[in-house]
Amino acid sequence: MTRIQHPFEPLYNENSRILILGSFPSVKSREQQFFYGHPQNRFWKVISSLFDEDVPTTIPEKKDLILCHGLALWDSIASCEIVGSSDASIRNAKANDISLILNSSPIEKIICNGKKSYELYKKYIEEQTGRTAICLPSTSPANASWTMDKLIDAWSVLLD
């Protein structure tokens, strides 16, 4: 297993109120240098559905969707050993420092996209931030037991 460094920057601005943390970018996301790049990942469909927007197809459209709705994107892990895109294979994780986002944006909620992100947040980040996170079901295609409707319903906490 080789150690991989997170290959791109977080997405946020001075209006971001909700920080969504994934675990670590998939192979497709690493290739595209942007979040949730696998075409079967339902993240962009869920977010666009919640805000009644068209599903973005380009990176600029995805950035606009996130930023215009007060969201921020980052991952719990800065570097790790991983096989392909498998969260289950993650070893020797080093956490991302999310203080830059928390110090420059009025973040009210931290959401973890899936159990692995939440587990890593609890283990490595929560103590530094003093903030609890909400664990939502993963939008990954590996989480096939969750239908699109169930995901949208669970993720509707973004609208609270």
Secondary structure as UniProt FT lines:
FT   STRAND          3..5
FT   TURN            14..15
FT   STRAND          18..22
FT   HELIX           27..32
FT   TURN            39..40
FT   HELIX           43..50
FT   TURN            51..52
FT   HELIX           59..68
FT   TURN            69..70
FT   STRAND          71..75
FT   STRAND          77..81
FT   TURN            84..85
FT   HELIX           87..89
FT   STRAND          91..95
FT   HELIX           99..104
FT   STRAND          109..113
FT   HELIX           115..120
FT   HELIX           121..125
FT   HELIX           126..129
FT   STRAND          134..136
FT   TURN            141..142
FT   TURN            144..145
FT   HELIX           148..155
FT   HELIX           156..159
//
